[in-house]
Amino acid sequence: MTTETERLWRARAKQLDAYRWALWREKYGVVGAAVRVIRDAAIGFKHGIGAWMRATKAPESPAQRVLVLHGSPKLLAQRRKSGLIEALRECGHDVVEVAIEPLEVAVRQNLLYQPPRKVPLRYYAHAAYAEWLARHHKPSLVLSERHGSLVSPFLRLSLNIQDKYLVHLAHATTVERSQRLGMTDYDYYLLFGQSSLAALQRRKFRFGTTKAVVTGSYLIDQSYNIPAAASDLRLLVLGVGPDKEKREGYRRTYSLICEWAAKHPNVPITFKAHPRSRADFWRKAAATHPNIKVASPDVSLADALEQSSVVLNIMSNAALEASVASRPIIYVNADEDSDPLEQSRFFGECVTDAKMLDERLAWLCRHYDKALHGTRAFAEYHLAHGVRGQDVTAKAIDSLIHGQPLPFIELEGTIG
């Protein structure tokens, strides 16, 4: 006799098929989607057979820890969650950090336990790896940050059988258009603010029902509660990721800021690189412009903001931290990318050349307090709880571990 749990597992695989087809068809059309179905089915069967041959029975062991599941080994190495993890440890929790591995790596390294229910072969490797994650580190709760992972639905099912939760941490706002954000198959989804919730509610395709909780940013703590800036002009430039740095529009943006710096040698300019960027452009600029310097990777964003009076942001989520730190922001971008953060709505028209930058900075120096109004409105729109975000997030996780209810908004899936 088929139990309700077994029907749920079988249905989840069919729903995943429908969800992936919908995403592919929207992006590539019918023919392109069909090609990807065939390709991914072949890969899924290959990994599934390997996992089926290697998976072992999961041991029974008591749940003891909070498992923090980073999106990749690189993200684990960045230690961006160190503040949140320390806050959880101060609450008395044993915390273990691991990175979610690519599926082929999980199969090759035998990070596999037999799924507790039948799973189609095309998803067997996902389910076997999920069962390993749900059992191996003896988690009482799993915190995940990997957007769009097909392991997540099976990890949730495996945990729910054990009466445990899968909690997803948004590592930025969820206002971007990335199709990965359509995955919402988590017990709880901790979001930065109302803009993130509204963006998820507007999405055409969502997989899985979740309880959305607006906790603020776990990256923001009291270190961003910094004194008001001095009256002298000191600029902080927030860099973009290495993928954007390769594009002509973003290279033009860097050049226009550098052009402005050359005409104003008495204004100190600090460049804060994206964690994955080598900052080659700005290191060369600093070698020829004495007023430009590249912040050391050891310098925290909070410290860099404290030493600045105005922030130039291109397309970085670090603008959120700048807004909480009450630093006026100027939106500078010579690329044609749309801005999911809606910076123009709060900071004025996007600056696209050095002349506009000169005019905007001149205006800002005369109307500094007025510029701060836009900064505060931006922070309130995108973030909840301001500098208390990390503390509120840690307390929400602690409440879930202790079985205490949280205020939430039900977010229904749109597939299946």
N, C-alpha and C positions, 0 to 999 in steps of 0.2 A: 504494500500500500504506500503510495506516494504521500509524503508529509508536506505540510505547508512550507516548511523551510526548504525542502528539496525543490518544490515548484518555484520558490523565490530565486534560488540559484540558477535554475534553467532559464527563467524569464529574464534574469539580468543579462545573460549572454545574448539573447535575442534583442533586448533593448539596446545593448551596446552596438550590435550590428546596425540597427536602425539609426542610432545616433551618429555613428561614423559615416554611414551612407549620406545622411542629411548634410553633414559638414562638408564632405567631399563634393557632393553634388552642387552645393552652393558655391564652392570655390572653383571647381574644375569642370562643371557640367556633367552630363550623363556619361559620356564616353570616358572622360578623365576619371570620374568616380569609379566606373566599372574596372578600369585598368588597375586602380589602387586597391579595389576589393580583391582582385585576383592576386596581386602582388603581396598584399598583407596576409591573405589567407595562406599563401605558400610559406611565408615567413612564420606565421603563427603555428602552422602544422609542424614545421621544422623544429621550432623551439618546444612545441608541445610534446613531440615524440621524445626529444632529449630529456625534457623534464620528467615525463612519465617513467622513463627508464631509470632516472637517478633519484627521484623523490623518495624520501623515507618517512616512516610514521613519526608524527610529532610527539614529543615526550610530554607527559603531564607534569606541570610545575606551577607553583603558586605565583600569582602576579605580584610584582614587587616594585616596579619602576615606571617612570614616565619616559617613554621613548620619543625622542625628537628626531624626526625623519627629514633630513635636509634634501633639497632638490637634486643635488649632485655632489660629487666629491669636492669640486671647486668651491661650491657654496659652503660646504662644511669647513673648509680650510679658512674661509674668510671670518668665521666666528662672529657673524652679525647678531646672533641670538645670545651672546654671552651674558648680557645684562638680564634678559628674561630668565635664562637658565639659573643665574645666581639668585634671582628673586624667588624662583621655584624651590631652590635648595634651602633658602631661608625659611620657606614655609614647611620644611621638613621632608621634602620629596627627594628620592634618589632619581637622578636624571642621567640617561644614557643618550649619546648622540651618535647617529650613523647617517650615511648618505644612501639614498636610493640608487641602486646600481642599474645600468642598462640591462635589459632582459637577457641578452646573450651572455653578459658577464655573470648574472645570477645563475644561469643554467650551467655555465662552464665551471663556476666555483662551488656548485652543489648547494646553493643557498635555497634549498627546496624542501618543503614538507608536503606530504600528500594532502590535498584539499579534503575537508571534512564532508563534502558533498560532491556529486557527479558534476563535471564541468566538460563542455565540448572541447575536443582536442585543440582547437584553434586558440582557446583561452586557458589551456591547462597550465602553461608555464606562468602566466600572470597569477593564476590562483595559487599555484604551488609556492611561488615567491612570496605572495601575500601571506600565506599561512606560515611561512618561515618568519616573516617580519612580526606576525601576530603572536608567535610563540617563543622564538629563540631568545629574545632579550627579556622575557618574562614581563611584558608591559602590562600595567593596569590601565593605561591610557596612551594613545599614540597621537602625537602632534605632527602633522604633515604640512609641507609647504610646496610640494611639486604640483604645479597647475597642469591639469589635463592628463595626468597619468592614468593609464588603463588598469594599473594595479589597484588603484584606490577603491573601485567598487567591490572587488573581491577581498581587499583588506578590511573594508567595513563589514562585509558579511562574516568574515572569519572572527572579527572582534565581537560582533553582536551575538554570535553563538555563545561566546564566553561572558556575555553581559558587560562588555567593555565598549568604550567610545573611540571613534575616529574623529579627531578635531582638526580642522584645517585652518592654518594661519595664513592669511593673505600677507605676502611680504612686501606689498605695495598697494596702492589703490587698485580697484578692479574696474577702472573706467576705460582701459584700453580695449581695442577691438579684437585682440588675439582670440582665436577660436578655442585655445586651451582653457579660457575662463568659462567656457560652457560646461565644464565638468563641475558639478555641485553635489556629488554623491558622498556626502559626509554627514555624520551625526550633527555636528555643529560647525559653523563657518564663522570665524572671528574676523570682523571687518574693521577697516580704518574709520569709516564715517558714513554719513548719509549718502554722499555721492556714489560711494562704492555699492551700497545696497540698491540705490535707484538704477545704477548701470546694470547690475545683475538682473533686476526685475524686468528691464527692457530687452534683455537678450532673447532672440528668437528661438535659439536652441539651448536648452539646459538639460543635462543628464543627472537625474537623481534629485530627490527631495531633501532639503536640509533645513536646519534651524539657524537662521542668521542672527548673530549677536554683534552689535556695534560696540567694540571695546576700545577703539583708538589704535594707535601704532605701538607695537611692542618695541620699536626702535627708539622711541622718544621717552626720555626720562627727565629728571630734575636738572640734569646738566644743561638743558636747553633753556632753563629759566635764568637767563643771563641779563646783566645790566643793560640799560639803554645805551645806544651807541654815542660816542663823542661826536662833536659837530664836524670834524674834519672828514674829508672824503677818502674812504678806503674801500676798494672794490674786491669782492670775492666772486670768482667765476666758477660756476659748477659745470664740470665737464660731462660729456656724453659717453656712452659706451663705445668700445672699439669698432663695433659694426657700423655705427653711425659716423664715426670719425673717418671712415673710408669714403663717405659720400661727398660729392662736390658741394652740395648746399651747406653741409655742416663745416666743411673746410673753409668755405667763404665766411661763415659765421665766426669761426676762430680768427680769420684774417682781419675782419672788420674790427673786432675787439682789439687786436694787436695794433692795427692802424690807429685807433683812438689812443691807445697807450703811448705810441710813439709821439703823438702831438701833445701829450700831457705827462711829461717825464716826472713831475712832482707828485703825481697821484700813485700811491702804491697799489699794485694789483696782485692778488694771490690766486693761483689756479688750484682748485681742488679736483683731482682726477677721479674719474669713475674707478671703482675697485679693480676692474679688469683692464683698464687702460694703462699703457706705458708712458703716456703724456709726451710723446716724441716732439710734437709740434711745439708745445709750450716749453719744453726744455731748450729747444733751439731759440725760441723767442726770448727766454730768460738770459741766454748767453749774449744777446745783442741789445736788450733793453734792461737797464739797471733797475727800473721800477717794477719789473715783473719777476715773480718768484713762484716756484712750484712747491706746494705744501708737501711735506714729507708724509708718506703713508702712515707714519706713527702719530701724526697730528689728527685728532678727532675732528669730526665735522663741527661739533659744539665749540671746540677751541678755535677753529677757523672762523666761525661765525662771530665769536666774541671779539676777534681782532678786526672785524669788518664793520662798515656802516651801511653798505649797499651791496645787494647781491645781483649778479647778472646770471639769469638762468636761461638755458637753451631748451632742453627737454629732459630734465632730471627730476626724479621724485624727491631729491634732496631739497627741492623748493618747499616741501611740506615742513621739514625741520627748520628751514629759514623763516618761514612764516610764524611758527610757534615761538621762535627766538626773537620775534618782533624786529626783523630786518626788512626794510623795503626791498621789493624785488622788481627788476626790469626784465621783461620778456624779450630776449634777443634771438632771432632765428632767421637766417637767409635761405633756409630750406623751405620746400613747399609742403612738408609734412603737416597734417592736421594735428592739433594739440589737444589730447584727451583731458588735460588738466584745466582747460579753458582759461589760460592765463590772461588773455586779452580782456576777458570779462572783468577781471579784478585789477589788472596792472596797466591797462591802457593798450593802445595799438602796438602790435609787435614791431620791434625795432629791426630794420633790415639793412641799415648801412651806418657808417661811422657818423655821418652828419645827424641822422636821427638820434643816435646814441648821445651825441653831444647835447642836442636840444633836450632830450629827456632827462639827462643828468642835471642840466642847468635848472630845469623846472623842479626836479625832485629836491635839489638843495634849497630852493626857495619855499617849497611846500612839503617839508619832510613829514610833519605830523599828518597831513592829508594823505600822503602816500601810505602811511602806516594803517590807515583805515582799510584800504584795499587789501593789505597784507593780512590783517586780522579777519576780514570777511572770507578770504581765501582759506585760512586755517579752519574757520568754523564750518565751511562748506565741505572740506575734504576730511577733516579729522574730528574725532570725538575725544573729549577729556584732556586735550592739550598735552602738557608735560607729564600728566598722570597716566598716559597711555600704557606704558610698560607695566606700571603697578596695577592698573585695572585689568589688563590682560592676564597677569599672573594670578590675581585673585579670582578671575573667572575660571581659569583652569583648575585652581585649587578647589573651587566650589563644585565643579563637575566631578573631580576625583572623590569628593566626599558625598556625592549624591544630592547636592543641594541644587534647587532649580535656578535657572537664569531667565531673565526676560529675553524673549526671542521673537523673531518674525519668521513664520513658515514660508519657505521658498519652494514652490512646487516645481518639479521637473516638467519639461514640455515634450519629452520623448517617452513613449510607452506608458 
